[in-house]
Amino acid sequence: MKGLKEWLPYLVIIIVVVLIRTFIVTPVRVKGDSMVPTLENKEILLLQKWDQSYQRFDIVVVKYQNTKLVKRVVGLPSDHVAYQKGKLYINDHEVKEDFDHGKTDDFKLEELGYDTIPEGYYFVMGDNRTNSTDSRMIGLVSEKEMLGTTGFVLFPFQKFGKAK
């Protein structure tokens, strides 16, 4: 009984840490250059697992095959997405993007076989549009494949804080 009392505080700490990492927040590493210039390869971000209300331009983590992709939400359910001459059109209205994403080739949602994004799905893209595996290649992303939002840089320390 005495041994259990000595180990109980450590056991409680371990359980709390596991619960926090499983349900609330966990670190995630950016792999590759698909989010440059917003995020760099190997940066460590804080994934907010509780945040399941995705808005346009949120940075999210997507489970794809056996990896985690960091992307930006561009299209929401019921949206029609198109890029023409580097400009984003949602439901035939131009939408200004307030982040640098380089050159975006022309694209229409119909190329994926949809007129509009179905309920429970999202269209995601990397900010480095010429070097990003995103919805243009992998298709729409199911809400079940989205692990949460991110955008808070933990490492490197000189970029600590909200991603810009």
Disulfide bonds with the S-S distance in Angstrom:
none
